[in-house]
Every structure is written in structure tokens, then in C-alpha cells.
Amino acid sequence: MGEVKAYGAWTSPITAASLAEGMIGLVDLRVAEGRLYWLENRPAEGGRLVLMTLDAGQARQLTPEGFNLRTRVHEYGGAAYVVAPEGVWFSHFRDQKLYLQAVDAAPAPMTPNGYRYADAVPAPGGGLIAVREDHTDPATVKNAIVRLSGEAGDAGQVLYGDADFVAYPRVSPDGKRLAWIAWDFPAMPWDATRLFVADLGPEGLANILTVAGGADVSALEPQWADDGALTWISDESGFWNLYDDRGGGPRPLAPRQAEFAGPLWGLGQANYALMGDGKIAAVARQTGGDALLVIDTGSGEARQVGAPFLDISSIRRLDARRVAMLVGSATEMGAVAVVDLETGAHEVVRRPSPTSLPAGLVSHAEPISFPSAHGRIAHALFYAPRNGDFDAPDGARPPLIVQAHGGPTGAASGSLSLSIQYWTSRGFAVVDVDYGGSSGYGRAYRKLLDGQWGIVDVEDVIAAARFLADEGRVDPKRIAIHGGSAGGFTVLAALSQSDVFAAGGDFYGVADLEALARDTHKFESRYLDGLIGPWPEAKAVYDARSPINHLDGFKAPLLILQGSEDPIVPPNQAHMIRAALSARGTPVAYIEFAGEGHGFRRAENIIRAKEAELYFYGRVFGFEPADAIEPVEIEHLA
């Protein structure tokens, strides 16, 4: 038996400071000449991203002080570096120029002002082929695939610029062909893309052919086999599955009702690896977590490799039988791992956040499905409170945090999240909701939100809260909802439409859809066409769905957290909902973090944000947090 103490007031070793220390994320793993490279984010260094490599079995940082490997292409970035024969090319966040870091040399700027680059590959004969975003005229941002000569000052020769967006330029092994994907407004890359192949020569591209994709089909991630065959991922079956063309036209490889890809928010995703022997190592996203499969392209048979991971990304061929990948599990933080595809043996070669939690402290995800509106079934991961040192008073039920992910095409994950364990180890329950529109369940589930944003997602988060309350697993009078970005919109919409929630946490969320349609960046400037309707033709719908127009519905206290330099959801969204609620006397707290963008990257801001939320719930729900926390001013809270 542990000490009897109220839910929410339990003492936890997972402090906000340790959470910030444990948020050294890993992204964009690559293999070049048999060597591993990856990026690590550093909250303690202002959130910058640095390039790492494995040298004689030891992780070594390659990025000098003062450099941040992050591109702003599409604002979400991704694929900010590439290893080429002449050295490492990378995008520096401060000026968005490409820099070349040769061996034992300081990084040198190679591109002029006004351009952003990402998703590059070495070009035949030297230089790069890359995605370029041209901001020389901010009023007309242009995206294209370009060839960079490798000479300083070269902005790039446009190879293909006949679409609103491009991604995945990939050169065939003989250097004579180029594959890429493209899409046009109002589609997003998970809606409709086209996969192209063309001859690549000194003058540019010739004989451009459409291989896959089109209306209502999302084709992604082309890769060339050593023999010149092309492989890609397409959701034409209703799920993102693998296809190839070996000269006889496209054919599906090991088709199944599982997702082999996710929505292309960040460029350069690597969901499978060609092993060079007619086999493919691929990640299938299924209920219960990711599965590592080996697919025989001849027979179509698939074999699951028994690696103990829930999350797998950035899968890369290391040699004939091993792959490297970024992994997460239910009990350990993210890592770089190498897996033997024949035996399933794995080795963790880098875990930058070696946080070790006692078994009695970790709350494991419980997949749940529950009825929602109009006969729909929605999905979520439920985390019960857990801390072996404490028990709750007899008859008490825990407060619940309903978590609305971003995107809104995101998805819940059962791998270890210190952000979730921060709550469960203090006596909160958490439910991470995969509302209609989430990824991981096929195209039909993802399309449930078409024209229904602010309706289906709200119905599902409310249904999750009621389901758990009706089952007696949580306190129905102490249910909070929080979420960031698109999830922040769902928070505000739910608070304005329902009395289920007693508190809300809106993190850089959307209050006014009309203002977002006017203010947001190019990549998402037509996103609302699908989620709400074309602007301005659907103005009445924008007005009806915007939480700022339903202030009478807001009764619960609201915490708002916002970055001052957010280009995706500008701070005016937070300012307007705060001012409107304050003017009506609705309890509201507001913190704006100087220098932060869309999400919080700096350690001190990660700490303040988490502690402020705990303090806020303590005040609203009537418990005293065990942590010593700087108070938060909550206007109009009695």
C-alpha cells in the first residue's frame, strides 16, 4: 500500500525539468557509405538540431556551435541535410541557406538569400537535386525541384516547377532518371499526389511520365532498386500500401489493411528500405503498434520480424541483412537501433535520453474503441493513473485529461511519452483520442473529417470522455481537454459546444477560421478547403465553426499557451480568444513564449508550459500539486 493522497497531488520523479531533459528527440536517420547519421534536438541549447554520427561505436556530434540544422520548407521542414561525396550539406535555420561542411572544415554558405531547401539527394556528377521553396517574392512563394551545381552562390536550375508542391526527388542508380511526387491546391499530400518519372540529362528533364497517383490517390516515397525498378507507396486501395513497377506496370506488394506510411507533414519520411535481394523491409502501422515486415517482392509473402518496438521510423538499409531505424517502446525512450532481419536480434546504438522509470510508475496504453455520434466507432489509447508510492482515497475517481492530437491527421502512439507519464504518475488519467480524421486506420477514416472539422473531432472527444465517465473510470466532474495546433482548435470547439469539460488547455490553437484562412502559410493556405469548405464561398460555414463566434458556450476555465513567432497559427488567434473571454468574465490564463514558433523547443519554456498546466488544473480541480510551481495568473477565477 502506498501513501493515501488525492489524485493530482501525488509526488512524481517525472518533473517538468526531467521531462525537458528527456525530450531530446531523434529524427531523419540516414546511412551513407555504411555510416549512420541522424539529427538530435537540444532543448537545453535553445531547441537547435544537431547532426550526429556513429564513430567507432560512439555517438559523435558533427555540427559546430551556432548552427541549427532545420529547414522551413512547408514551415514543418524535414530532410534538412544530406551526406554527399563532397561533405554534408545542410539547411541552417537562421538564414535558410544551404551550407556545405566538408571534412575538417567549417560550414560554408552555398546558396543566396531568399530560398529554402530540403529533401536533397546527390546529383550525378556533383552537386545536389533538391526541393526548393523560393521566397524572393514573399507574395508569390514558388516550389520546385532544382539542380544545384555545388558552386557557391548558385540558387539552382529548375528541373520541375509545374506544380504547387513537390517532394521526394530521387535519382535512379544509373543517374539517368528522376522520380518525384507533386500536388496542387487545394489538395494536401495525403489527399492527392502524382508520381512522375523522367529522363534526367544536362539540360534538364525529358519524357515526363505519370506513374501513379491522381485524384483521390496519395502516392508517396519513390525508391529505385539497383536494377532500375521503381517502388512507391499508394493509398489507391484505401490504405497506404507498397507497389512497384518492374516493366510490366504497377503491381501491389503484400496488400493488407494496414498503413505503410503516414501523412507527409515533414519531408523525407522513410517508411521502407530496399534490401537489394528482391526483399523489402517495411513498417506496417497496425492496431497495437508498428510491425517490421520483410516482404518478398517475387512471391508477395510478408514475414514479421519480432523486434520489441511500438514506433518505427526512418528505416534504412545498413547491409544485406540489417536495417537501422528510429524506435520507441512502451517502457523506453526513443533510440537509434540496428535490427537483424533474419534473427530479429537488435542493438540500441544511441538513446540520448536514457530516462529509466520504475516499472511501478509506467502507465501502459490500453487501446479502446467506443461509440460516437451517428453510429460511428472511434478509437483512443487510455492511460490509467499509476504510481506505486500512492493510493487514492476510497471511492475517489481520477481526473481525466482528454488529449486531442494535432494535424488533424495525427495519431496516438503507445510508445513511452514522458509528457503523458508526467500526468499519470501524479494521479491523472489520460485518453489520447484518434478522432475521425486521424491517420493509421485507412483513407476512409481519415476522410471522415472532410467538411466536418469542428464536428466529427468534437463529437469523438466528447464521446471518449463520456465513455470513460460512464464506465466509472474517471471523475465526470473533473475532465479537462488539451491539445495543440489543430488539437487546440478541437479544444476550443469542444469547450464552446459542450459542458462535459471542466477545464481546457489550448496550445497555439485556432479560434477564428476566417483569420487562419487569410494569415497562414502557403503549405496550409488551402487546407481548410477540404476541412471546412472553399474560402470565401463557404464563409457562413467558417463563421459557424469558429469558436470565437460561440463565446456564450464557454463556461470552463481556459489556459492558453502560445509562441510569439508562430508562422502556422499566428499569435493573433490566441490574442483574440483571450481578449474575448476575458471581456465576458470567463476564467482565462495566458502565457506567450518569446521567440518560440509552432510548439515549444527551449527547455525553459517546456518546463514552464508543463508546470503552468499542472498549476492551472490544481486551481480549477481543487488539489495542491506536490511540485513547487511559479503561480499562473488566472483572470476571473473565484
N, C-alpha and C positions, 0 to 999 in steps of 0.2 A: 504494500500500500504506500502511496505517496502522500505528500502533504496535501490537505484539502484546501483548495483555493479557487476563487471564482474563475470561470472561463475568461480568457483575455488577459488575466493578471498573472499568468504563470511566468516564471523566470526561464529564459532560454539562453543557451550559449550561442545561438544564431543571432548575433547582434546586427544592427544595420551596418556597423563598421566591418564586421566579418563578411557580411553579405557583399559589400562593395569590394572587399579583397578577393572574394570568391567569384566575382563577375569578370574575370579575365577570360573573355570569350575567344574561341578559335574559329577562323573562317578561311576559306579559299586555300585548301591543301592542294599542292601540286607536286609532281615528280618530274625532274629534269636530269638527264644523264644518271639515273639511278639514285639521285639525292632527293630527300624530302624538303619541301619549303611550305610555309604556312604563315598566316598573319595572326597576331595576338593583339587584343585591345588592352590598353593600360589605363584603368580608371584613375590610378594614383598619379598618372602623368597627363592629366587633362583629357583622358579618353583617346589618346592617339593610338593608331595602329602601327605595329612594327613587324618587319619581316624576320622570320626565324628559319633556321635550317638545322639539320641533324649532322653533327660533325664528330666522327669517331664515337658515335653513340650518345653524344651530349648535345643538348639544345644550345644553339648559339645565336645571338641577335646580330643581324646584319645591318639594320637601319641605324644610322647615326642620330645623335641628339638633334632635335629641331625639325625632324621630318616626320610626316604623318601620311601613311600610305592609304589614302582614301579618295575615291573619285566621286564627283557629284553628278555624273551622268544619270539621268532619270531621278536625281536627288537621292535615290536609295543606293546608288552605286553598285558595288560588287566588281570582282575581277579587276582590281586596281593595279595589278602587277603581272609581269611575265618574265620568265627566265629565257634569255636568248644567248646565242654564241658570244655576243659582244659584252654581255653582262645582264644585270637586272634593270628592266625598265619599270618605272612606277609613276603613278599619279600622286602628286603632293597636294594635300588638302588645301593648304593656304592659298596657292595661286592656280591650282588645277593644271599646271604644266606637267608634261611628261619629263621625267628625269632619267638619265642613264647612270647607273652605278656600276662601273667596271671593277674588276678585281683590284683591291688595294688602292682604289681611287675614290675621291669624294664624289657624291652625286652631282651631275652637271645638267642644267636645264636644256631641253632639246626642242621644245615647241614654243610658239609665240603665245602672247596673251589672247584671251577671248575664246579659247577652245577647251573642251573637256574630252578625255579619252578613257576607254575601258575595254575589257574583253578582247585584248590583243593577242595575236599569235605571231611567231617569227615569220617573216616573208621570205620566199625563195630569193636567194642572192643577197640577203641582208635587209635590215630594217624591219618594219612591222606592218601587219594588216590589223586594223582596229576599228572599233566603233568610235565615231567622233560626234560630239554634240557642239555645234557652232553657235556661240553666244556673242559673236561680234556685233550682231544687231539684236539686242535683247527683245525687241518686239516680234522678231521672227526667228525663233530658235530652229535650227535645221539639224537633223540627224542623218548620218551617212556612214557607210563603210569606206575607209580610206586606206591608202598605202603610204607609209612613211618611209622616206629614203634612208633614214638613220643619220642624216646630216642635221646639225644644229640649226634651228630656225625654220625647219620645214613643217608646215601645218598639215600636209598630207594631200595626196592626189585622190580625188573622189572616184571610187570604183562603182559605187551604187548609192544613189540618193533619191530614188524614185518611190519612197515610202515615207510615212510619217515617223516610223521607228524601225530600227534594225538591231539584230543581235546574233551571236554565235557565228562570226566569220571563221571558217575552218578550211585549211588548205589540205588538199589531197597529198598522200605520201610522195608522189612524183612531182609535186609543185605545179601541176598543170591545170588544176581545177579548184574552184572555190565553192563552198556551200555556206548558206546563211539563212536566217529567217527574217521576215519583215511583216509589219502590220500597219494598218491605217486607222485613223479616227473613224468612228468612236470606239473601236474595239480596244480592249486590253489584251495582253499576250495570252491570257487564259481563255479568251473568247474566240479569237480568230486570227491565226497567223498563216503565212505561206512559207514553205521551204523551197528555196531556189538552189540550183546548181548552174555554174557557168564555166567556160574555159577562161583561164587566167593567163594573160600574156603581158608583155612590157607596156602595151598601150592601154591595158585595162581588161574589161570583161567582154566576152563574146558568147553567142549561142546560149543565152539565159533560158533555162527551162524550169518550170514549176514541177516539183517532185511530189509534194504533199501539202495538206492544209487547205484552207479556203474558208468559205462562210461556215460559221459554227463548228469549226475544227481548229484545235490548237496543236500545232506541230512544233516541237522543241528539240534542242540539243543534237544537232547532226554530228556524227563522228565518222571518220573514214577508217576502214580496215586497211591492213597492209597491202591487200590485193586490189584496192581501189573500190570495194563495195562500200555503200553508204548505209549507215544505221541512224535511226532517229526515234523520237517518241511522239506519239499522236494520240489524241483522245477521240478519234472518229468512232470508236466502239462504245463510247460512253465513259471509258476510263483511260487514263494516260498509260498506254502500253507500248512495247517496243515493236519496231518494224525495220525491215531492211530491204535493199534492192541490190541483187547480185546479177542484174542484167535481164531478169525476167519480169520486172515490175515489182511494186511494193508487195510485201507479204508480212503478216503478223508473226511475231515470235512469242511463243508461250503465252497466248492471250488468257487473261483472267480478270475477274472483277477486283482489281487492286490497282493502286496508283503507283506508277514508276517515276513520277515527277510531281512537282508542286508548282504553285503559281510563280511566275517569273518576276518577282519584285526586285530581287538582286540579280545582277548579271553574272554569267559564268557558272551557273549551277552544274554540278557533275553528278548525275544520278546513276551512271553505269560506266563500266570500263571494258573495252575490247581486249581480250586476253591473248589474241594473236594465234589461237589454235582452233578457231571456229567456236569458241565459247565466250560468253559474256557474263561478267559479274555485275549484278544489278540489285538495286534496292527497291523492294516492293513494300509500299505503305499499306498495312493491313490493320484490322482491329486488334488491339493488343500491342502494337508496336511495329517497327520496321523489321523486315526479313531480308537477309542477304541470300540471294539466289545465284546459282550458276546455271546458265541457260545454254544448251547445245543448239546452235543455230541450224544444224543439219536435221536433227530429229525433232526439235522443238521441246524436248524434255527439260524440265527445270528441277534442280536439286537444291534444297535449303541447307545452308551452312550454319551449323549450330553455334554461332557466336552470341555471347550474352549481352546484347545491346538492344536498347529500345529505340534509339535515334541513330541514324547513319546518314552522313552526307559527305560530299567531296570525295567520292570513291575514285581511286586512281590505281592503275596497273603499276606495280613495282617490279615484278619479274614474271616469269612464265606461270607461276602458281600462287603468287602473293599479291594482295592489294593493300594499299594504305587508305585510311579513311578517318574522318572525324566522327567520334562516337559519344554517346551518353547512355547511362544506365539508370535504373531506379535508385541506386544507392551511391553512385559515384559521379563526380563532376566530369565535364567534357574533357576529351583526351584525343590525342593522335594515336591511332592503333594500327598495327600491321597484322593481317589475318592470312593464314594459310588456307587456301580454298579446298585443298584435298583433305586436310585433317581437322580443320576448324580451330586449330591452335592459334592463339592470339597473343600479341605482346603490346603493351602500352608503352610507347616511347616518349610521350610527353603529356603530362597533366599539369598545367600551370597553376591550377587552383586545387591543391591537394587537400581540400577540406574533408575531414573524416568525421562522420556523425555516428554517435552510438546507435545501435540497432533500435533501441527503445525510443529514439527520438524521431525516426523517419516515418512519416505517413506515406503509405503507398497508394498510388492511384487506383481507384476502383471504377472501371467503366460502367456507366449506367445509360440506359435508354428509357425514355419516358414520353407519355402522351403530351402533345401540344395542341395548338388550335387546328381546327378543320381536319381532325383525324391524322395529322402528321405525327411522326415519331422523331424526336430529336435526341441528341447524344451529348454526353459530357463525361468528364473524369471527376470523381468525388474523392476528396481527401478529408478524412476524419481528424479531429484533434488528437495529437499524440505527444506525450511527454511522460516518460516513466517516473519522473520525480513528483508528479502532481496527479491529484484526482479532483474532480469537481464535486460540489455539494450534492447530496442526494436529491434526485428529482430535477436537477438543473439540466438544461439543454444548451448546447453551444451556440454562439452567434455564428452566422454564415456570411461569407463573402462570395458573391456571385461574380465570377470573372468573365468579362466579355473581351475576347481577343480582338486584335486589330485586323486590318485588311480591307474589307471584312472577310477576305478569303483565307484568313489564317486558320490554324488548327491547334487544338490542345495536344500536349505531349506529356507522357507519363515518366519521362526521364527526370532525374533529380533536379529540382529547381529550388535554390535557396530562398527565392522570393516567396514561394508557396510554403516552404517549411518554416520560414520566419513566422507565418501566421499560425500554422497548425501546432507548432511547438509552444505557442502561447495560449492555446485553447480555442482557436478559431477552427471552424470547418470551412473548406473552400470547395466550390464547384466550378470547374473550368468548362464552359459551355461551348460545344460545337454546334451553334445555332445554324439553321438553314442558310446556306451560302458559304459554309466552311468547306475547306479542301479535305481530301482524304476519303471521300465517300462517292466519288464519281461526279461526272458532269451534271447529272440531273439534280443532285443535292446542291451542288454549287450554284446552279441556276435558279434555285428557289428564291433567291434574293433579287432577281431581275425585276425591276419596277416595284420592289417590295421592301427596300431598305427603310428601316424605321417601323416596319410592321412585323415581318416574319422574325427578325432577330429579337425584337422586343417581346413578341409572343413566346419565343423559346426561352429567353432568360427568366421571364415571369413563370413559365411552366416549370422550369428547373427548381426555382425557389419554392413554389407551392408543392411540388412533388416531394421534396425533402422535408418540408414542414409537415405535410400530411402523413408522412411515414414516421414522424416523431423523432427525426434525426437531428433537427436543428430547432432553435427558438424562433417561432414565427414573428415575434415582436422585435427581433434584433437581426434583421437581414440587411446587409449592405450590398451594393453593387459597385464595382470599379472596372475601369478599362481605359486604354489609351488609344488615341487616334480614332479610327473607325469605331473601336470599342468605346471610346469616350462619347461618341455620338449616340451609341446604343444606351449608354448610361443616362445621358440627358433625356433621350426619348422615353426611356422606361420610367424615369422619375416623373416626367410630365404626364404620363398616361396611367400610372398605377400607384396604389397605396401599399403595395407589397413590401417596398423597400423603405427602411427607416433611416438610411444614410447612403450617400453616394460619393464616389471618388472619380472625378473627371480629369483625365490626364491628356492634355493637348487634344481635346475632342472638338467636335463640330457642333456649334449651336445654331448657325444660320446657313442653310444650304445655298441660298442665293448668293451670299457673300463668298462662300467657298468656290462656287462656280466662276465667280469673277476673279478671285485672287490667287487660286492655286497654280502650280507649275504645269509645264507642258504635258508631262507624262500622264498626269491625272486630270487634265483640264476637260476631258470629255468622259471621264469615268462615270460621272453622275447621269449621263445619258442612259446608261443601262440600269443603274441602280434606282434612279428616280424617274427620269424622262428627259427629252431634249430641252435645253435651255435656249431661248426663253419661252418656247411654245408651252412647256409644262409648268409655267410659273405658279399656277394655282396649286399644283402638287408640291412644289418646293415650299411654298408658304405653309401648306397644311402639315408637312412633315417636319418643319423646323422647330426644334424645342423652344427657341426664343419667342415663338408666337403662341406658346401654350403655358405662359407663366402661372396661370391660375392652378395648374396641375401640380406645381412644385410645392410640396409640403416638407419633405425631408431635408435635413441639413446637407450641404454640398461642400466638398473640398475640391478646389481647382488647382492643378499644378501645370505650369506652362514654361516652355523655353522662350527666351526673348528673341531668338533668331531662327524661329521655325519657319522654313520656306514652304512647308507642305500644308500645315494647318496654322496659318499666321496668328500671332497673339491677339489680334482684334477679335477672334472668336471667343477667347477666354474673357477678354475685357468686357464684351457686350453682355454675356450671360451673368458675369459677376455684378456689373452695374445694375442690370435689370432686377436681379433677385434681391440685391441689397436695397434698392429703392422700394421694394414691396415688403421689406422686413423679413424675408426668408433667411434663415441662418446660412451663412456662406463664409468660407475661408479661402484665401487666395495667396499663393506663393509663385512668384515668377523668378526663374533662374537665369541670371545674366550670362550671355554667351552660349547657352545651350540651344540646340536645334530641336529636331523631332525625336524626342527621347533624351534621356539624361545619361551622359557619358563620364562626367567627372565624379570622382569618389565622394567629394564633399557634398555634391548635390544628390547623389544616390542615397547617401546617408540621411540627409535632411528630408528628402521626399518620403522615405520609408518611415522614419520616426514621426514625421508630421502626420502621416496617415494613422499610425497607431495612437498617437495622442488624440487625434480627432475622434476616432471610434471610442476611445476611453471616455471622452467627454459626452458623446452622444448616447452611448450604451450604458454609462454609469459604472465603469470599473476604473481602477487605478493601475496603469501599466507598471510593471516591475522595473522598467528601464527609466533612467533619469533622462528626460527629454526636454529640450527647449520648447516652451509653450508656443501654441499657434493661436493667433487671434481669430476667433470665430464670431463674426458680426451677428447680432440679434439672437444669440443662443442664450436662453434663460439659465 
